[in-house]
């Protein structure tokens, strides 16, 4: 998690965030703390399963590492949460921060592969029929497949994707909704995660979770 790179998007200049030095410092801190791959972190005597874009967070550690006061961090966290840039799930010992839309804006998360690739500065927001090297799938479907936590029935999900293509929201919105579903108690208990083909065929992105109401548009 401590190696590789993260991407900084030029739209941050337009948003004015970079003029707020404390906000910008803490936001980039979150990006660099987030894991780029799924793994199990050990916190005390507890194993915490982290997905890409997540990290274990503590106020005192963050204050020490950023030089910001605990109150400043609380204020910035509240802003980022209301803006829809991150979500926070707290326990009595620590919190898990999830960067919203991590898969869209960070791709493979800055591993060695990133150092050998030229990247663009345009997020994927539409369903253009861009062909990829992986069989017959479009890059948009592969982004959805990578983000979906239950990897079963890929060909069936692809067929459902093609049938639903005209009915789907933008890729950015779809992945934001998917991220919200992943934070729900039903999906945290992995027994209740639907197959991706069912999620697509039934238009489950239209479902509303009580636990995820009030989220923002995500990122900047």
N, C-alpha and C positions, 0 to 999 in steps of 0.2 A: 504493500500500500504506500510505502514511503519512497518509491522509485517511479520514474517516468514523468509524464507531463500532464497538465490540464490545459484546456482551451479557454481563452478569454475572448469574448465576442465584442466586436466593435460597436454594436448597438448599445453597449454600456456607456459610451461617450454621449450618445443622444439622450439617454435616460437621465443624465446628470449625476449618476451615482459616484463617478470618479471624483467629483468635486467635494463629496462628503467623505473625507479621508477615513474616518472611523468605520463608516458603513462599508466602504470599499475594502478596507483592510480585513474586516471580519468576514465579508462575503468570500474573498479569495482564500481566506483561512479555511472556510468551510469546504470550498472546492478541493483544496489540497489535502484536507483530512479525509474526505470521502474515499471509500474503497472503489477500485475500478473493476473488481471481480467478486463473485460470491465466495464468502469464506466464514469460518467460525472464529470469533474473537473470544478470548478468555478475559472476563472481568471478575476479579476476585476469585471465587470458586464457582462462577457461573459461566456457561458457554452461551454466547450471544451470536445467533446466526445473522449475518449481514448480507444484504443484497447490494449490487452496484449502486453507488450514489448515497450510501448510508455510512454513518460513523457513530461511535459511542462518544457521548458528549457529557462534560461536566463543567460547571461554571467556574470553579476555582482553577482547574487546569487551563481552561480557555483564557482566563484572565492572565494567568502567568505566561502563557505562550504568545498572547497578542499584545500585552501591555495595556489592555483596556480594563476599566473597572468592571466589577460584577454588575453594577447598575447600568452602565453603558451597554454591556452585552445583553442584559435583559431587554432594554429598550430596542436595540437593533434586532434581536430575535423576534420581538413582537411585531416589528415592522415587516420583516422578511416573511413571517408566517401569514400576516394579513395580506401581503402582496402576492402570496401564492408561490413564493420561491422555494420554500421548504416546509416540511411538516415535522412536528416534534411529538414523540411518544415517550412519556416519562414513567419511570418506576420510582420506588422509594430510595434507590441507590444511584441510578444514572438515567440518562435519556438517550434515545436513538434519534438522530436527525437524519431526515431523508431529503435529498436535493430533488425537487420536482423537475421532471423532464430531463433528468440526467442522461438518459439514453439518446435523446435528440441532440443535445448540445455537446456531449462529451464522447459520443461514439464508443469506441473500445476502451476509453478511459485513460489514454496516454501511456500505454505499455510500449514495449520496444517496437511494436508494429507502427505506432504513431511516428516514431523518429524516421521511418523509412517511407512515409506517405506524405503527399501534398494534400492539405485539407482546404476546403472552401470555407467561406464565412457566411454561408446562407443556410439556415435551418430548413429541414424538410417539412413543408407545411401543406403540400398538395399531393394528390395521387396521380402523378405522371407515370406513365407506363415505362419506367426505366428498367431495362433488363440487366441482370447481374450475372456473374460467372457461376452462381450456384443454381444449376438446373434451370427451371422455368420461372422461378419466383421473381417478383419485383422487389426492389430495395425497400419499398414501403412495407410490404408484407413481412420481409425479413426483420425490419425494425420492430414490428408488432410481435413477431414470433420470439425475438430475442427478449422482449420485455415481459412476455406472458410467462408466469411462473410454472405452469404445467405444460411440459413439452411432450404431448402425445398427439398422434393423428395429424401429422404435419400436412400430408397431401389432402386430407379431408378438410382441414382448416383452410388450405389454399383454395379449394373449390368454393367453400363458403365465402371466402374473401372476395373471389371474383364475382359471385352472385350479388354480394352486398356492396360492391364498389361504388355504385351510384348513390347508395344510401348512407355511406359511412361519413362521419364528421371528418374534419381535417386531421391529418396524422398527429399534429401537435396536440389537438384537443383529445383525440382518441387515447394517446399515451398518457396524458394527464389524468383522464378518467380511469384508465387501467391502473395507474399508480395509486389513485385514491381507493380503488377496490382492493388492492393488495394490502392496504393499511387497515381494512375492516377486520373485525373479530372473526367473521366467517372464513376469510381467506388466510388469516394468521393461523387458524387451525387448518392445516393443509388438506384435511379430509374433505373439505367443502369447496375446494377450488374446482370450478367446472372445466370440462375439456374445452380447448379453444374453439373447436368447431361448434359446440353448443353455445358458447358465449357469442359467437358471431351470428349463427343462425337465428338465435332468439333476440338479437338486438340488445344484449345485456348492458351495453354501454349506456343505455337509457335508464337503467336502474339507478335509484338514488339510495345511498347508504346514510343512515342517521349519523354514523361516526365521521363522515367526510363532508357533511354539508358546510357550505361557507367557504370552500377553497377558492383560490384566485386563478388567474390565467396561467401562472407559472413563468418563471424566469423574468427577464427584463422586458 
